[in-house]
Amino acid sequence: MRLRKKCAIVTGGAAGIGEASTRLFAAEGATVVAVDRNSNTLHEVVNSIQSEGFQCHALVADVSTEADCKKVVQWTAREFGSLDVLFNNAGVVHQGTLLETQENEWDEAMQVNVKSMFWMCWYALPLMQRQKSGSIINMSSVAGVSGIVNRGVYSVSKAAVVGLTLSLAADFVRDGIRVNCICPATVDTPSLRERIASAPDPKKAEADFLARQPMGRFGHPEEIAALALYLAAEESGYMTGQALVIDGGMTLYG
């Protein structure tokens, strides 16, 4: 029970890495507030976790808006009296080079991938300062630390997440707050499967994704969730301001 007596928020908690993290955090003793804008899927996940006897609560919200970020943090503080872990996991992926990116795609990537984290941290940090403790985990990507073909605005947004992480870690380390980010490569999530299915040639699209993975397979959401658990738990108490790459060897070759 590595998160016993801790309260955690997981955004994008209804699918993929978010679902895996929500399940793992709850199984490790945390009271988890799972946040997602997909109401049906979110409640299915949370009901499943509750049926196993764990503490998990669904909160339908769109964290790309300030109002919903405020609602999530304030509801959590009111219901449980503390906030020990914030996992900013919600995100979107746009494909294409910068010249192929439309302004609305740029705006959405920045709003969901970056500004949501800004607002969630804006409201969470004062609670953690009063507690003199807390762990914030931000979801970045290998695209944020290494050049990835056809991921123009996505790479920019995820690089911004690394910068946000470093800034927060430096500013709040003396308040007992740790801030780190996770940089995965290709993970087998519903989002990935949707992108593959929507390609003109799905078989070729999947083969292309696999070709850039030296291990010859995609990452599993549970593997990323395990790293998030480490960052949330006391074992990582001496770690802050780190961008942790978990990529199956993808960045080994440039």
TAMO-V368774 format. One record per residue. D_LAST is the distance of its C-alpha to the last C-alpha in Angstrom with 2 decimals. Layout:
d_last->D_LAST
d_last->D_LAST
//
This chain:
d_last->38.80
d_last->36.02
d_last->36.67
d_last->40.45
d_last->42.36
d_last->39.28
d_last->38.97
d_last->35.65
d_last->34.66
d_last->31.91
d_last->31.20
d_last->30.18
d_last->31.95
d_last->33.26
d_last->30.34
d_last->26.99
d_last->25.46
d_last->28.42
d_last->30.98
d_last->29.46
d_last->29.41
d_last->32.92
d_last->34.22
d_last->32.66
d_last->33.77
d_last->37.26
d_last->37.46
d_last->36.64
d_last->39.63
d_last->38.48
d_last->40.45
d_last->37.84
d_last->38.17
d_last->36.04
d_last->35.53
d_last->34.80
d_last->36.28
d_last->36.79
d_last->40.17
d_last->40.91
d_last->37.68
d_last->37.73
d_last->41.28
d_last->40.66
d_last->37.91
d_last->40.02
d_last->43.16
d_last->41.43
d_last->40.31
d_last->43.79
d_last->45.41
d_last->43.75
d_last->45.44
d_last->42.59
d_last->42.72
d_last->40.77
d_last->41.77
d_last->40.71
d_last->40.48
d_last->39.91
d_last->38.25
d_last->35.86
d_last->33.78
d_last->32.76
d_last->36.28
d_last->37.59
d_last->40.81
d_last->39.23
d_last->36.98
d_last->40.17
d_last->42.02
d_last->39.52
d_last->39.49
d_last->43.22
d_last->44.18
d_last->42.19
d_last->43.78
d_last->47.22
d_last->47.04
d_last->45.46
d_last->45.99
d_last->42.52
d_last->38.81
d_last->36.68
d_last->33.34
d_last->31.74
d_last->28.79
d_last->27.62
d_last->26.02
d_last->27.33
d_last->24.99
d_last->24.52
d_last->21.75
d_last->22.03
d_last->20.18
d_last->19.86
d_last->18.67
d_last->20.48
d_last->23.12
d_last->23.81
d_last->24.33
d_last->28.00
d_last->29.47
d_last->30.69
d_last->27.21
d_last->25.91
d_last->28.93
d_last->28.61
d_last->24.98
d_last->25.96
d_last->29.22
d_last->28.02
d_last->24.59
d_last->25.56
d_last->29.30
d_last->30.29
d_last->28.64
d_last->30.41
d_last->33.74
d_last->33.36
d_last->32.58
d_last->35.34
d_last->37.89
d_last->36.58
d_last->36.15
d_last->39.91
d_last->40.69
d_last->38.22
d_last->39.56
d_last->43.05
d_last->41.97
d_last->40.06
d_last->37.31
d_last->34.63
d_last->31.07
d_last->29.03
d_last->25.90
d_last->23.86
d_last->21.58
d_last->18.30
d_last->15.12
d_last->11.36
d_last->12.01
d_last->13.68
d_last->11.03
d_last->7.84
d_last->8.42
d_last->9.93
d_last->12.01
d_last->15.74
d_last->15.84
d_last->17.30
d_last->19.94
d_last->18.55
d_last->15.44
d_last->18.00
d_last->20.29
d_last->17.94
d_last->16.78
d_last->20.55
d_last->21.03
d_last->18.94
d_last->21.15
d_last->24.22
d_last->23.50
d_last->23.21
d_last->26.31
d_last->28.35
d_last->27.50
d_last->28.64
d_last->31.74
d_last->33.05
d_last->32.22
d_last->35.81
d_last->37.16
d_last->35.78
d_last->33.16
d_last->29.61
d_last->26.78
d_last->23.33
d_last->20.82
d_last->18.89
d_last->15.44
d_last->15.43
d_last->13.41
d_last->15.85
d_last->19.26
d_last->22.33
d_last->24.58
d_last->27.41
d_last->25.39
d_last->22.73
d_last->25.64
d_last->27.34
d_last->24.45
d_last->24.23
d_last->28.02
d_last->28.25
d_last->25.99
d_last->28.02
d_last->26.93
d_last->26.18
d_last->25.51
d_last->22.87
d_last->21.34
d_last->21.16
d_last->19.76
d_last->16.94
d_last->16.15
d_last->16.35
d_last->14.26
d_last->11.00
d_last->12.25
d_last->11.93
d_last->15.26
d_last->16.86
d_last->18.45
d_last->18.43
d_last->18.99
d_last->22.68
d_last->24.18
d_last->26.07
d_last->23.00
d_last->21.97
d_last->25.67
d_last->25.90
d_last->23.40
d_last->25.39
d_last->28.52
d_last->27.33
d_last->26.65
d_last->30.05
d_last->31.97
d_last->33.44
d_last->31.14
d_last->28.48
d_last->31.20
d_last->29.56
d_last->26.22
d_last->25.74
d_last->23.30
d_last->20.20
d_last->17.28
d_last->16.79
d_last->13.68
d_last->14.97
d_last->12.54
d_last->13.40
d_last->10.19
d_last->8.13
d_last->5.53
d_last->5.86
d_last->3.78
d_last->0.00
//
